[in-house]
């Protein structure tokens, strides 16, 4: 990170810290429960970047995923995404 970038970021942080939020309405519990990370806001257009990884999994897990037919990697991804969303 260059000195110029660091200075710009420091300026943005200082400006944010000096922002007056006193007129901002308080969120209800229902609104807070509906908050999601920004990349989930418009899931119709959300296309995650795929990344190739090597993972060592138990053979019975792979067999179980493959037993439902084609698309076992997609199913694995869906299972992992569901677990990730529950953890957030």
ABEGO torsion letter per residue (X at the ends): XBAAAAAAAAAAAAAAAABBAAABBBBBAAAAAABBBAAAABAAABBBBBBBBBBBBBAAAAAAAAAAEBGAAAAAAAAAAAAAAAAX
